[in-house]
Amino acid sequence: MTQQGVRWAAEQVLALAPDAASRKAGSKLGASGPWSEAECSNEGAVWGLCKGSGSKPYRTVVDTSGPAYQCSCPSRKFPCKHALGLLLLWSDPQGPVSLADGEQAPEWVRAWLAGRAERTAKKKDAPAVPADSEAARKRAEQRGERVTAGATELEQRLEDLLRGGLASAELSGYALWEETAARMVDAQAPGLAARVRELGAIPGSGPGWPVRLLEESSLLYLLVRARGRQGELPEALSSVVSGRLGLPTKAEGPPLRDTWLVLAQYDTADARLTTRRAWLHGTASGHTALLLSYGAAGRAPELTLPVGLATDAELTWFPRGAGGRAELGERFGAPAAPASRPTGVDVTEALSRYGRAVREDPWAPHCPVTVGPVIPAPLPDGRGWQLADPDGSAALPLSTSALAGQGLWRLVSLSGGAPVTVFGECGHRGFTPLSAWAEGDDAVVSLS
């Protein structure tokens, strides 16, 4: 059990899996057969020995307050299938994982937990290293010049595209876009590089791509033009431009301590990077925060939070233009069942919130919002789905990405035709549901 005496649900454990293969393998290991000495303590640690292909069983230990993991298996995934399997065993109150006194844990478990506590203490007490302000200023100036040059080059590239006609984008293929993105990377403008790659994928995205390409090209053109006149912009908008360009920023201001409910967590990946996004809701403050974590291509990021549980922690926000991003600070105890969940708003208010988000940040692709009560229903033409107000007065169409995943069918099954509350991302392409819960049910169901 955790410090609060709450075991996670199996769905919350499987939400930690870095990929579908790990989820499947972890589920197979979530049985008592290959395990021995599986125990947990009321301090939030779970450990066990799992028989593998070698002569010695794999030693697996999980600190659920992190959560953090260690396993003697050779897997490079984080968490590995053994950690997932052990947590699945632990999640079952009737399972074989027994409660033990933390002082009676095996020596290898106590050594790992002690080392982890020591590293955490050292990191907390480490003195801040003074920065060379003059050198930092020169580096910032040099980077600013490169970013401006890259934005100017991209502006010319977009103007050439429109002069030559959008049909040329389909004929030229993806290679030209990738080359342009690489030049934006050289210009130290990763935000521009990411948007260029997105443009390159639009011609192959199906019917209606010319309209989508024109829309996204116009937004990107607006961004590079804003870079050229950034000194004339109001401070708030200038900060947004810097964030969208991908210029480095730091979390600033006093941290906010709250009990943060993990509403959603999902990964996106490209050839270079795996990005993990986690949406948190402050049960006392009402604030919504986005946590980002990164891993090399093919490797899951280390930050893993159990969807549906709440953690007492401090968050510090990044400046405007970071999409509500915050930095996770000190945590106080293990995740536990939430005392409350965010209240849903109707469809009209959800659209108004996205409108206000775009007013502050014209390049915001979406904004987080909790909608409810709503009923998932097919569109009248049968070509998609929507979230409709129970009285039928308004509805939000679901995004194409939402229709392609399994989350839609989980949502429909959870609803069964009855109203539910749904958290997700509301944008100009539609609403993407990420989690949901039914009235009278405490469980937050992950849809991502």
C-alpha positions in Angstrom: 0.0 0.0 0.0 1.0 3.6 -0.3 1.3 5.8 2.7 -2.4 6.6 2.4 -3.3 3.0 2.2 -4.5 3.1 -1.4 -3.5 0.6 -4.1 -3.6 1.7 -7.7 -6.1 0.2 -10.1 -4.9 -2.0 -12.9 -5.7 0.6 -15.5 -3.6 3.1 -13.6 -0.7 0.7 -13.6 -1.0 -0.1 -17.3 -1.1 3.7 -18.1 2.6 3.7 -17.0 3.6 1.3 -19.8 6.0 2.9 -22.3 4.4 1.1 -25.3 1.8 -1.5 -26.2 4.3 -4.3 -26.2 5.3 -3.5 -22.6 1.7 -3.3 -21.6 1.0 -6.7 -23.0 4.1 -8.3 -21.4 3.5 -6.7 -18.1 -0.1 -8.0 -18.1 1.3 -11.5 -18.6 3.6 -11.1 -15.6 0.8 -9.7 -13.5 0.2 -13.3 -12.2 1.6 -15.0 -9.2 3.3 -17.8 -11.2 6.8 -16.4 -12.0 7.0 -14.4 -8.7 8.4 -15.1 -5.3 8.8 -13.0 -2.2 6.5 -10.3 -3.5 5.9 -7.9 -0.7 5.1 -4.3 0.0 5.5 -1.9 2.9 3.3 0.9 4.2 6.1 3.3 3.3 5.2 3.0 -0.4 7.7 0.4 -1.6 6.9 -2.9 -3.5 9.5 -5.5 -4.3 9.7 -9.1 -5.6 11.7 -11.7 -7.4 10.6 -12.8 -10.9 11.9 -15.9 -12.5 13.4 -15.2 -15.9 15.5 -17.0 -18.5 18.6 -17.0 -16.4 19.6 -19.0 -13.3 18.9 -16.0 -11.0 15.5 -14.3 -10.6 15.2 -10.7 -11.5 15.2 -8.4 -8.5 12.5 -5.7 -9.0 11.6 -2.9 -6.6 9.2 0.0 -7.1 9.0 3.2 -5.0 5.3 4.2 -5.6 5.8 7.7 -4.2 8.0 8.5 -7.3 7.1 6.4 -8.9 10.6 5.1 -9.5 11.8 1.6 -10.4 14.8 -0.7 -10.4 15.1 -4.1 -11.9 18.1 -6.4 -12.6 16.7 -7.4 -16.0 18.6 -6.2 -19.1 15.6 -4.2 -20.5 16.2 -0.6 -21.4 12.5 0.3 -21.2 11.2 2.4 -18.3 9.4 0.9 -16.5 10.2 -2.6 -17.6 7.6 -5.4 -17.9 8.7 -6.8 -14.5 8.0 -3.5 -12.8 4.6 -3.4 -14.5 3.8 -7.0 -13.5 4.8 -6.4 -9.9 2.6 -3.3 -9.7 -0.3 -5.3 -11.2 0.1 -7.9 -8.5 0.2 -5.2 -5.9 -2.9 -3.5 -7.4 -5.1 -6.5 -6.6 -6.1 -6.4 -2.9 -6.7 -10.1 -3.0 -3.4 -10.8 -4.8 -0.3 -12.5 -3.5 1.6 -9.3 -2.5 1.7 -9.2 1.3 2.3 -6.3 3.6 5.6 -6.3 5.4 7.5 -4.1 7.8 9.8 -1.9 5.8 12.7 -2.8 8.2 12.3 -6.4 7.2 12.8 -5.8 3.5 15.7 -7.6 1.8 19.1 -5.8 2.0 19.0 -5.0 -1.7 15.7 -3.3 -1.4 16.8 -1.3 1.7 20.0 -0.3 -0.1 18.2 1.0 -3.2 15.7 2.9 -1.1 18.4 4.4 1.0 20.5 5.4 -2.0 17.4 7.0 -3.6 16.7 9.0 -0.5 20.3 10.1 -0.2 20.4 11.3 -3.9 17.1 13.2 -3.4 18.5 14.9 -0.3 21.8 15.9 -2.0 19.9 17.3 -5.0 17.7 19.3 -2.7 20.6 20.7 -0.7 23.0 21.3 -3.6 24.1 24.9 -3.8 23.2 26.8 -6.9 26.1 27.2 -9.3 26.5 30.9 -10.1 26.1 31.6 -13.8 28.5 33.6 -15.9 26.1 36.4 -16.8 28.3 38.0 -19.5 28.9 34.7 -21.3 25.3 33.8 -21.0 24.3 37.2 -22.5 26.6 36.7 -25.4 25.3 33.2 -26.1 21.7 34.5 -26.0 22.6 37.3 -28.5 24.2 34.8 -30.8 21.3 32.5 -30.6 18.9 35.4 -31.2 20.7 36.3 -34.4 20.6 32.8 -35.7 16.9 32.4 -34.9 16.1 35.7 -36.6 18.1 34.6 -39.7 16.3 31.3 -39.7 12.9 33.0 -39.4 13.7 35.3 -42.3 14.7 32.3 -44.4 11.5 30.4 -43.6 9.4 33.5 -44.4 10.9 33.5 -47.8 10.3 29.8 -48.2 6.6 30.2 -47.3 6.2 33.1 -49.7 7.7 31.0 -52.5 5.3 28.2 -51.7 2.2 30.5 -52.0 3.5 32.1 -55.2 4.1 28.7 -56.8 0.8 27.3 -55.7 0.0 24.8 -53.0 -0.1 21.9 -55.5 3.7 22.2 -55.7 3.9 21.0 -52.0 2.5 17.6 -53.0 4.9 17.3 -56.0 8.0 18.3 -54.1 7.5 15.6 -51.5 8.6 15.5 -47.8 12.4 15.8 -48.4 12.2 19.5 -49.1 10.3 20.1 -45.8 12.8 18.0 -43.9 15.7 20.0 -45.3 14.0 23.2 -44.3 13.3 21.8 -40.8 17.0 20.8 -40.5 18.0 24.4 -41.3 15.6 25.6 -38.5 17.4 23.2 -36.1 20.7 24.7 -37.2 19.2 28.1 -36.5 18.4 26.9 -33.0 14.7 27.4 -33.5 13.2 24.0 -32.6 9.7 25.4 -32.4 9.9 26.4 -36.1 11.5 23.0 -37.0 8.6 21.1 -35.4 6.0 23.2 -37.3 7.8 22.8 -40.6 7.7 19.0 -40.2 4.0 19.2 -39.5 3.5 21.1 -42.7 5.5 18.5 -44.6 3.1 15.8 -43.4 -0.1 17.6 -44.4 -0.1 16.9 -48.2 -0.3 13.2 -47.4 -3.1 13.6 -44.8 -6.0 12.9 -47.0 -8.8 14.9 -48.6 -8.9 18.6 -47.8 -5.2 18.9 -47.3 -4.8 22.1 -49.4 -7.1 24.0 -46.9 -5.2 22.6 -43.9 -1.9 23.4 -45.5 -3.0 27.0 -46.1 -4.2 27.4 -42.6 -1.1 26.1 -41.0 1.2 27.9 -43.4 -0.6 31.2 -42.5 -0.1 30.6 -38.8 3.6 29.8 -39.3 4.0 32.9 -41.5 2.4 35.0 -38.8 4.9 33.6 -36.3 8.0 34.3 -38.4 6.7 37.8 -39.1 6.2 38.3 -35.4 9.8 37.4 -34.8 10.9 40.1 -37.1 9.0 42.7 -35.1 9.2 41.1 -31.7 10.7 44.2 -30.1 7.5 46.1 -30.9 5.2 43.6 -29.3 3.6 43.9 -25.9 5.6 41.9 -23.3 3.0 39.2 -22.9 2.8 38.5 -26.6 6.5 38.7 -27.0 6.9 36.0 -24.4 4.4 33.9 -26.4 6.4 34.3 -29.6 9.6 33.3 -27.8 7.9 30.2 -26.5 6.5 29.2 -29.9 9.9 29.7 -31.5 11.4 27.3 -29.0 13.7 29.7 -27.3 14.9 28.4 -23.9 12.9 29.5 -20.9 12.9 28.6 -17.2 10.1 28.0 -14.8 9.8 31.1 -12.7 8.0 32.5 -9.7 7.1 30.9 -6.4 6.0 27.2 -6.5 2.4 26.4 -5.9 1.8 23.5 -3.6 -1.5 21.6 -4.1 -2.9 18.1 -4.4 -2.6 17.5 -8.2 -4.9 15.0 -9.8 -3.3 13.3 -12.8 -6.0 13.6 -15.5 -4.1 12.2 -18.5 -0.7 11.0 -19.7 0.3 10.1 -23.3 3.4 9.9 -25.5 4.1 11.2 -28.9 7.2 10.3 -30.9 9.2 11.1 -34.0 12.5 9.8 -35.3 14.5 11.8 -32.8 12.5 12.2 -29.6 9.7 10.7 -27.4 7.7 13.3 -25.6 5.5 12.5 -22.7 2.7 14.9 -21.8 0.9 14.7 -18.4 -2.1 17.0 -17.5 -2.6 17.8 -13.8 -5.5 19.5 -12.1 -5.0 21.2 -8.7 -7.9 20.1 -6.5 -7.6 23.2 -4.3 -6.4 25.9 -6.7 -8.4 24.7 -9.7 -5.3 25.3 -11.9 -4.5 23.0 -14.8 -0.8 22.3 -15.6 1.1 20.4 -18.3 4.2 18.5 -17.5 6.6 17.5 -20.3 9.2 14.8 -20.2 11.5 13.7 -23.0 13.3 10.5 -23.9 15.6 9.5 -26.8 14.0 7.9 -29.8 12.7 4.5 -28.9 13.0 5.1 -25.1 10.2 6.2 -22.8 10.7 9.3 -20.7 11.4 8.7 -17.1 8.7 10.9 -15.6 5.7 8.6 -15.1 2.6 9.5 -13.1 -0.4 7.3 -12.4 -3.5 8.5 -14.2 -6.5 8.9 -11.8 -4.5 9.3 -8.6 -3.5 12.6 -6.9 -0.1 13.6 -5.6 0.8 16.3 -3.1 3.5 18.3 -4.9 4.9 21.8 -5.8 4.7 23.1 -9.4 6.4 26.1 -10.9 5.1 27.6 -14.2 6.9 28.5 -17.3 6.3 31.9 -19.0 3.5 32.5 -21.5 3.8 30.6 -24.7 4.5 27.3 -23.1 0.9 26.0 -23.3 0.4 26.0 -19.6 3.6 24.1 -19.0 4.9 23.7 -15.4 7.9 22.1 -13.8 7.4 19.4 -11.1 9.1 20.2 -7.9 9.2 18.5 -4.5 6.6 15.8 -3.9 5.2 15.1 -0.4 4.2 11.5 -0.1 2.9 8.8 -2.4 0.0 9.1 -4.9 -3.4 8.5 -3.4 -7.1 8.5 -4.4 -8.3 12.1 -5.2 -10.7 13.8 -2.9 -12.4 15.6 -5.8 -12.3 16.0 -9.6 -12.7 19.1 -11.8 -16.2 20.2 -12.5 -17.3 20.0 -16.1 -18.5 23.0 -18.2 -21.0 22.9 -21.1 -20.0 22.9 -24.7 -20.5 26.7 -25.2 -18.1 27.5 -22.3 -15.5 25.0 -23.6 -15.5 26.8 -26.9 -15.2 30.2 -25.1 -12.2 28.9 -23.2 -10.5 27.9 -26.4 -11.3 31.3 -27.9 -9.7 33.1 -24.9 -6.6 30.8 -25.2 -6.2 31.8 -28.9 -6.7 35.5 -28.0 -3.7 35.2 -25.6 -1.7 32.8 -27.9 -2.7 32.8 -31.6 -0.6 29.6 -32.1 -2.3 27.6 -29.4 -3.4 24.3 -31.0 -5.8 23.6 -28.2 -6.5 24.2 -24.6 -7.3 21.8 -21.7 -10.9 21.7 -20.6 -13.3 19.4 -18.7 -16.6 19.1 -20.4 -19.7 17.6 -18.8 -22.2 16.3 -18.5 -22.1 15.3 -22.2 -23.1 12.2 -24.2 -20.9 10.7 -26.9 -22.9 10.2 -30.0 -22.3 9.7 -33.8 -22.6 12.7 -36.1 -25.8 12.8 -38.2 -23.9 11.9 -41.3 -22.2 9.0 -39.6 -18.7 10.2 -40.4 -17.6 11.0 -37.0 -18.5 11.4 -33.3 -19.4 14.3 -31.0 -19.9 15.1 -27.4 -23.4 16.6 -27.1 -25.1 18.4 -24.2 -27.8 16.3 -22.8 -30.5 18.7 -24.0 -29.0 18.6 -27.5 -28.5 22.4 -27.6 -24.8 22.1 -28.6 -22.1 19.6 -29.4 -18.3 19.3 -29.9 -17.0 17.2 -32.8 -14.2 14.8 -31.9 -10.9 15.3 -33.6 -9.6 12.9 -36.3 -6.9 11.6 -33.9 -9.6 10.8 -31.3 -11.5 8.7 -33.9 -8.4 6.7 -34.8 -7.7 5.4 -31.3 -9.3 3.0 -28.9 -10.1 5.7 -26.5 -13.4 6.5 -28.3 -14.7 3.0 -27.7 -13.7 3.1 -24.0 -15.6 6.4 -23.8 -18.7 5.0 -25.5 -18.6 1.9 -23.2 -18.2 4.1 -20.1 -21.2 6.2 -21.1 -23.6 3.5 -22.4 -25.8 6.4 -23.6 -25.7 8.2 -20.2 -24.0 11.5 -19.5 -20.3 11.5 -18.5 -17.7 14.1 -17.7 -14.7 14.2 -20.1 -11.3 15.9 -19.8 -9.4 16.6 -23.0 -7.9 19.1 -25.4 -10.3 21.4 -27.3 -8.9 22.9 -30.5 -9.7 24.0 -34.0 -9.6 20.4 -35.2 -12.1 19.2 -32.7 -12.0 17.8 -29.2 -9.6 15.1 -28.2 -10.9 13.2 -25.1 -8.1 12.0 -22.7 -9.9 10.8 -19.7 -13.5 10.5 -18.4 -15.6 9.5 -15.4 -19.2 8.6 -14.9 -21.5 10.1 -12.3 -21.3 8.2 -9.0 -18.1 6.4 -10.0 -14.8 7.5 -8.5 -12.6 5.9 -11.2 -11.0 8.2 -13.8 -10.8 6.2 -17.0 -7.8 6.9 -19.2 -8.7 7.3 -22.9 -5.2 8.2 -24.2 
